[in-house]
C-alpha cells in the first residue's frame, strides 16, 4: 500500500516536459533581451514613421510625444481638447463649404445672365436689321438666364393641320436662319406648340403632340438643309398643347399658342 501511495503522489505533480519547456522559454526571453540591448533606434526613421501616422492615418499630434515622454494621461487630455476643437472646426468647415457653393451658384447665374443679355441685344439688333420685328418675338430665360427665345406664329409658317412650311413663310424663316447662323456651335432647340383643339380625324397625325413634333422637325430640317446649321447642335421637341402662353378658350389665344419656339442657349449651357 505504501508503494502505491507514493506513485500516486508523484503523478499529482507537473509533467516532466514542463520543466524543459520552461527552461526553453527563459532562454528565448534572455536571447531577445540581449538582442534588444544590442540594438539602436534610428530617431530619424522613428520621426518619419510618427509623421506618417499623424498625417495619413489621422492620429492626433498628441499621440506622438506621448511615446517618448511616457506621459500618457497628460497627453491624452490634450488629445481630447484637440478632438473637441477638431469637431467644432468640422462644423465651421461644413458651413463655409455651403457658403462657397452658394457663392459659386450665384456667380454662375450672374455669368449666365450677362452673356444671355448680350445675346439678347445682338439678336434684337439683327431682328431690326432683317426686318423681322413684326414676325417674331424675342425673350430671355427668366429663371436662370440660360437661353434666348425666338417665337414665330404657327399661323405664319404652316397651314392648318400641316407640318410643311408655306411658300410665304420661307423668305421669313430664311432670314431667321441667317440670325441663327451667327450662333454656330451653340445648342439650339426647336420646339413645336399647338392649341388644344384636337386634330382632325382625317389628319395624318394622331395627336397635337405628333403634329407639333412634325412641325419642329420640318423647321429644323430647313435650317440644316437650306441654312447649313449643324444637325448635331439642333434638338427637336413637340410640346403639343401642353405649354400654352395664352387662353385657349378664345380665338386670339389659340392663335398665339400655335407657334414655333426656338431657344438659343448661351455658351455656358451649350455642351
C-alpha positions as CSV (number, residue, x, y, z in Angstrom):
1,X,0.0,0.0,0.0
2,X,2.8,2.4,0.8
3,X,4.4,1.9,-2.6
4,X,1.1,2.6,-4.4
5,X,0.5,5.8,-2.4
6,X,4.0,7.1,-3.3
7,X,3.3,6.5,-7.0
8,X,0.0,8.5,-6.8
9,X,1.8,11.4,-5.1
10,X,4.3,11.6,-7.9
11,X,1.6,11.5,-10.6
12,X,-0.2,14.6,-9.0
13,X,2.7,16.9,-9.9
14,X,3.5,18.7,-13.3
15,X,4.7,16.5,-16.2
16,X,8.4,16.2,-16.7
17,X,8.4,18.0,-20.0
18,X,7.1,21.2,-18.5
19,X,10.4,21.8,-16.8
20,X,12.2,21.6,-20.1
21,X,9.7,23.9,-21.8
22,X,10.1,26.5,-19.0
23,X,13.8,26.5,-19.4
24,X,13.4,27.0,-23.1
25,X,11.2,30.0,-22.7
26,X,13.6,31.6,-20.2
27,X,16.4,31.1,-22.7
28,X,14.4,32.7,-25.5
29,X,13.5,35.6,-23.3
30,X,17.1,36.2,-22.4
31,X,18.0,35.9,-26.1
32,X,15.6,38.6,-27.1
33,X,16.5,40.9,-24.2
34,X,20.1,40.5,-25.3
35,X,19.2,41.4,-29.0
36,X,17.2,44.5,-27.8
37,X,20.1,45.7,-25.6
38,X,22.5,45.4,-28.5
39,X,20.2,47.3,-31.0
40,X,19.8,51.0,-31.5
41,X,16.7,53.1,-32.5
42,X,17.0,55.2,-35.7
43,X,15.5,58.5,-34.4
44,X,15.1,59.9,-38.0
45,X,13.2,56.9,-39.1
46,X,11.1,56.9,-36.0
47,X,10.2,60.6,-36.5
48,X,9.3,59.9,-40.1
49,X,7.0,57.0,-39.1
50,X,5.3,59.2,-36.5
51,X,4.7,61.9,-39.1
52,X,3.2,59.4,-41.5
53,X,0.9,58.1,-38.8
54,X,-0.1,61.6,-37.8
55,X,-0.8,62.9,-41.3
56,X,-2.0,59.9,-43.2
57,X,-3.9,58.0,-40.6
58,X,-5.4,61.0,-38.8
59,X,-3.7,60.2,-35.5
60,X,-3.6,63.4,-33.4
61,X,-0.3,65.0,-32.8
62,X,-0.5,64.5,-29.0
63,X,-0.1,60.8,-29.5
64,X,3.4,61.2,-30.9
65,X,5.2,62.8,-28.0
66,X,3.4,60.6,-25.5
67,X,5.6,57.7,-26.8
68,X,8.8,59.5,-26.0
69,X,7.7,61.3,-22.9
70,X,5.7,58.5,-21.3
71,X,3.1,61.0,-20.1
72,X,0.0,59.1,-21.4
73,X,-2.5,60.7,-19.1
74,X,-1.5,64.3,-19.7
75,X,-1.1,64.0,-23.4
76,X,-4.4,62.0,-23.5
77,X,-6.1,65.1,-22.0
78,X,-4.6,67.3,-24.7
79,X,-5.8,64.9,-27.3
80,X,-9.4,65.2,-26.0
81,X,-9.1,69.0,-26.3
82,X,-7.8,68.7,-29.8
83,X,-10.7,66.4,-30.6
84,X,-13.2,68.9,-29.4
85,X,-11.5,71.6,-31.5
86,X,-11.5,69.3,-34.5
87,X,-15.2,68.5,-34.2
88,X,-16.0,72.2,-33.9
89,X,-13.8,73.1,-36.9
90,X,-15.7,70.4,-38.9
91,X,-18.9,72.2,-38.4
92,X,-17.3,75.5,-39.4
93,X,-15.8,73.9,-42.5
94,X,-19.2,72.5,-43.5
95,X,-20.8,75.8,-43.1
96,X,-18.1,77.6,-45.0
97,X,-18.3,75.0,-47.8
98,X,-22.1,75.6,-48.0
99,X,-21.4,79.3,-48.4
100,X,-18.8,78.7,-51.1
101,X,-21.3,76.6,-53.1
102,X,-23.9,79.2,-52.8
103,X,-21.5,81.9,-53.9
104,X,-20.4,79.8,-56.8
105,X,-24.0,79.2,-57.8
106,X,-24.7,83.0,-57.7
107,X,-21.5,83.7,-59.7
108,X,-22.6,81.1,-62.4
109,X,-26.1,82.6,-62.6
110,X,-24.6,86.1,-63.0
111,X,-22.3,84.9,-65.8
112,X,-25.3,83.3,-67.5
113,X,-27.3,86.4,-67.4
114,X,-24.5,88.7,-68.6
115,X,-23.9,86.5,-71.6
116,X,-27.6,86.0,-72.4
117,X,-28.3,89.7,-72.1
118,X,-25.6,90.4,-74.6
119,X,-27.1,87.8,-76.9
120,X,-30.5,89.4,-76.5
121,X,-29.1,92.8,-77.5
122,X,-27.4,91.4,-80.6
123,X,-30.4,89.3,-81.7
124,X,-32.7,92.3,-81.3
125,X,-30.4,94.4,-83.4
126,X,-30.3,91.7,-86.1
127,X,-34.1,91.4,-86.0
128,X,-34.4,95.0,-86.8
129,X,-31.7,94.8,-89.5
130,X,-33.5,91.9,-91.2
131,X,-37.0,93.4,-90.8
132,X,-38.2,90.5,-88.6
133,X,-39.6,92.6,-85.7
134,X,-43.2,92.0,-86.7
135,X,-42.8,88.3,-87.4
136,X,-41.0,87.1,-84.2
137,X,-40.9,87.9,-80.5
138,X,-37.6,87.7,-78.6
139,X,-37.4,86.8,-75.0
140,X,-34.9,85.6,-72.4
141,X,-35.0,82.7,-69.9
142,X,-36.1,84.5,-66.7
143,X,-35.4,81.5,-64.4
144,X,-31.7,81.1,-64.9
145,X,-30.7,83.3,-67.9
146,X,-29.5,80.3,-69.9
147,X,-31.0,81.0,-73.3
148,X,-32.8,83.4,-75.7
149,X,-36.2,82.5,-77.0
150,X,-37.5,83.4,-80.5
151,X,-41.2,82.7,-81.1
152,X,-42.8,82.7,-84.5
153,X,-46.6,82.3,-85.1
154,X,-47.5,78.9,-86.4
155,X,-50.2,80.5,-88.5
156,X,-47.4,82.3,-90.3
157,X,-45.4,79.2,-91.0
158,X,-47.9,76.4,-91.5
159,X,-51.4,75.7,-93.0
160,X,-54.0,74.3,-90.6
161,X,-53.1,70.7,-89.7
162,X,-50.0,70.7,-91.8
163,X,-46.3,70.5,-90.9
164,X,-44.9,71.9,-94.2
165,X,-43.6,75.4,-94.3
166,X,-45.8,77.6,-96.5
167,X,-44.3,79.4,-99.5
168,X,-45.0,82.7,-97.9
169,X,-43.1,81.7,-94.8
170,X,-39.9,80.6,-96.5
171,X,-38.4,84.1,-97.0
172,X,-39.1,85.0,-93.4
173,X,-37.8,81.7,-92.0
174,X,-34.7,82.1,-94.2
175,X,-33.9,85.4,-92.5
176,X,-34.4,83.8,-89.1
177,X,-31.9,81.2,-90.2
178,X,-29.4,83.9,-91.0
179,X,-29.7,85.1,-87.4
180,X,-29.2,81.6,-86.1
181,X,-26.1,81.1,-88.3
182,X,-24.4,83.7,-86.1
183,X,-24.5,81.1,-83.3
184,X,-23.0,78.1,-85.0
185,X,-21.8,75.6,-82.3
186,X,-24.4,76.8,-79.8
187,X,-27.1,74.5,-78.6
188,X,-30.4,75.2,-80.4
189,X,-33.8,73.8,-79.5
190,X,-36.7,73.9,-82.0
191,X,-40.0,73.4,-80.1
192,X,-43.4,73.0,-81.7
193,X,-46.6,74.1,-79.9
194,X,-50.3,73.8,-80.8
195,X,-53.6,74.9,-79.3
196,X,-55.9,72.5,-77.5
197,X,-58.2,71.8,-80.4
198,X,-58.0,68.1,-81.3
199,X,-56.6,67.2,-84.7
200,X,-59.0,66.3,-87.4
201,X,-59.9,62.6,-87.8
202,X,-58.7,63.0,-91.4
203,X,-55.2,64.2,-90.3
204,X,-52.1,62.1,-90.9
205,X,-51.2,62.9,-87.3
206,X,-52.7,61.1,-84.4
207,X,-52.5,63.9,-81.8
208,X,-51.4,67.6,-81.3
209,X,-48.1,66.3,-79.9
210,X,-47.4,64.4,-83.1
211,X,-48.3,67.5,-85.2
212,X,-46.1,69.8,-83.1
213,X,-43.2,67.3,-83.4
214,X,-43.6,67.2,-87.1
215,X,-43.6,71.0,-87.4
216,X,-40.5,71.2,-85.2
217,X,-38.7,68.6,-87.3
218,X,-39.7,70.4,-90.6
219,X,-38.3,73.7,-89.2
220,X,-35.1,72.1,-88.1
221,X,-34.7,70.3,-91.4
222,X,-34.9,73.6,-93.2
223,X,-32.3,75.2,-91.0
224,X,-29.9,72.2,-91.7
225,X,-30.5,71.7,-95.4
226,X,-31.0,75.3,-96.5
227,X,-29.1,77.4,-94.0
228,X,-26.2,75.0,-93.2
229,X,-26.7,74.7,-89.5
230,X,-25.0,71.7,-87.8
231,X,-27.6,69.0,-87.1
232,X,-25.7,67.9,-84.0
233,X,-26.4,71.3,-82.5
234,X,-30.2,71.2,-83.0
235,X,-32.8,69.3,-81.0
236,X,-36.5,69.0,-81.9
237,X,-39.3,68.9,-79.3
238,X,-43.0,68.5,-79.7
239,X,-45.0,70.0,-76.8
240,X,-48.5,69.8,-78.3
241,X,-51.0,71.8,-76.4
242,X,-49.3,71.3,-73.0
243,X,-47.3,74.6,-72.8
244,X,-49.8,77.4,-73.7
245,X,-48.9,81.1,-73.4
246,X,-52.5,82.3,-73.8
247,X,-56.1,81.3,-73.1
248,X,-57.2,78.5,-75.4
249,X,-60.9,79.5,-74.8
250,X,-60.5,82.4,-77.2
251,X,-59.7,82.5,-80.9
252,X,-56.9,85.0,-80.3
253,X,-55.4,82.9,-77.5
254,X,-55.4,79.7,-79.6
255,X,-53.7,81.6,-82.4
256,X,-50.9,82.7,-80.0
257,X,-50.5,79.1,-78.7
258,X,-49.9,77.8,-82.2
259,X,-46.3,78.7,-82.6
260,X,-42.7,77.6,-83.1
261,X,-40.3,78.4,-80.3
262,X,-36.5,78.5,-80.9
263,X,-34.2,78.5,-78.0
264,X,-30.5,79.6,-78.4
265,X,-28.6,78.5,-75.3
266,X,-25.6,80.6,-74.3
267,X,-22.0,79.1,-74.5
268,X,-22.1,78.0,-70.8
269,X,-25.1,75.8,-71.5
270,X,-24.3,74.5,-75.0
271,X,-22.2,71.4,-74.1
